[in-house]
Amino acid sequence: MVLMNGEIMEGWLRENEGRDDAKGLDVDEACDALSKQMLDCMASDMAVEVAIYALDKAAQEGAVPFDVYMRNVRLLSREQFFHRAIGSKLRAVRTQSMASMAQQYAFP
C-alpha cells in the first residue's frame, strides 16, 4: 500500500512539476468528495467516542442515572457503528481507486 501510494504521488508530482497555478490553491478544494466523506465519517466517529467518554465520567461521578447512561450509550454506540461501517466501505472504495491510479502512473 505504501509503495502504491508512493508511485501515485511520484506520478502526480511529475505531471504537475513547474505549474504556477498551485500558488492560489485552496486546501478545501484540493480534497476530493470521497476524502471529504471519509473525513466527515471519522470526525463523527470520534465525536461519538468523546460523548460516550463524557457520559462514562458523568455516570462514575453519579451525575447521570445508570438507566439514562445505558440508554444514551446504546444510542450513541449504534450511531458509531454506522459511521464505522460507512468508513470501512469508503476505505474499500479508496483502496480500489488508488489501485487503478497506481496502474495509470506505473513506471514503464
C-alpha positions as MATLAB code, in Angstrom:
seq = 'MVLMNGEIMEGWLRENEGRDDAKGLDVDEACDALSKQMLDCMASDMAVEVAIYALDKAAQEGAVPFDVYMRNVRLLSREQFFHRAIGSKLRAVRTQSMASMAQQYAFP';
ca = [
       0.000    0.000    0.000;
       2.844    2.381    0.866;
       4.628    1.600   -2.405;
       1.410    2.133   -4.350;
       0.816    5.487   -2.617;
       4.407    6.483   -3.313;
       4.057    5.677   -7.001;
       0.830    7.654   -7.231;
       2.423   10.674   -5.553;
       5.510   10.493   -7.775;
       3.329   10.315  -10.886;
       1.280   13.292   -9.770;
       4.427   15.277   -8.978;
       5.878   14.505  -12.414;
       2.659   15.712  -14.074;
       2.415   18.905  -12.035;
       6.066   19.878  -11.793;
       6.648   23.539  -12.568;
       2.987   24.583  -12.591;
       2.392   28.137  -11.366;
      -1.356   27.808  -10.782;
      -0.805   25.915   -7.495;
       0.045   29.145   -5.621;
      -3.604   30.084   -5.114;
      -4.704   26.530   -4.309;
      -7.454   26.251   -1.694;
      -6.796   23.227    0.512;
     -10.507   22.506    0.935;
     -10.971   22.372   -2.827;
      -7.938   20.124   -3.305;
      -9.684   17.314   -1.435;
     -11.988   15.097   -3.489;
     -15.533   14.172   -2.450;
     -14.534   10.708   -1.233;
     -11.848   12.141    1.038;
     -14.310   14.671    2.442;
     -16.793   11.875    3.155;
     -14.103    9.817    4.870;
     -13.060   12.809    6.960;
     -16.659   13.544    7.979;
     -17.185    9.906    8.895;
     -14.036    9.809   11.018;
     -14.924   13.103   12.727;
     -18.408   11.830   13.563;
     -16.977    8.585   14.924;
     -14.543   10.467   17.138;
     -17.262   12.865   18.332;
     -19.398    9.927   19.420;
     -16.369    8.430   21.183;
     -15.876   11.673   23.138;
     -19.582   11.808   24.028;
     -19.503    8.226   25.341;
     -16.391    9.028   27.377;
     -18.095   12.098   28.887;
     -21.191   10.036   29.714;
     -18.980    7.420   31.346;
     -17.298   10.017   33.547;
     -20.677   11.548   34.441;
     -22.055    8.122   35.398;
     -18.994    7.391   37.543;
     -19.493   10.659   39.413;
     -23.224    9.960   39.855;
     -24.320   12.951   37.775;
     -26.242   10.709   35.355;
     -28.548    7.887   36.490;
     -27.488    4.428   35.308;
     -30.564    3.802   33.146;
     -30.094    7.127   31.343;
     -26.404    6.324   30.894;
     -27.154    2.888   29.383;
     -29.851    4.229   27.053;
     -27.611    7.001   25.727;
     -24.567    4.766   25.360;
     -26.686    2.280   23.417;
     -27.949    5.001   21.056;
     -24.508    6.505   20.599;
     -22.929    3.089   20.025;
     -25.465    2.351   17.309;
     -24.692    5.674   15.621;
     -20.965    4.991   15.918;
     -21.407    1.564   14.352;
     -22.971    3.126   11.264;
     -20.195    5.732   10.986;
     -17.581    2.983   11.199;
     -19.396    0.781    8.679;
     -19.639    3.631    6.179;
     -15.980    4.490    6.826;
     -14.997    0.907    6.123;
     -16.845    0.930    2.807;
     -15.301    4.279    1.877;
     -11.800    2.929    2.623;
     -12.505   -0.046    0.358;
     -13.569    2.292   -2.451;
     -10.476    4.443   -1.843;
      -8.194    1.398   -1.995;
      -9.801    0.272   -5.232;
      -9.485    3.730   -6.814;
      -5.868    4.026   -5.658;
      -5.080    0.680   -7.258;
      -6.429    1.926  -10.572;
      -4.447    5.169  -10.183;
      -1.300    3.152   -9.465;
      -1.744    1.368  -12.791;
      -2.135    4.741  -14.507;
       1.086    6.141  -13.006;
       3.019    2.860  -13.072;
       6.563    3.007  -14.278;
       7.054    1.605  -17.787;
];
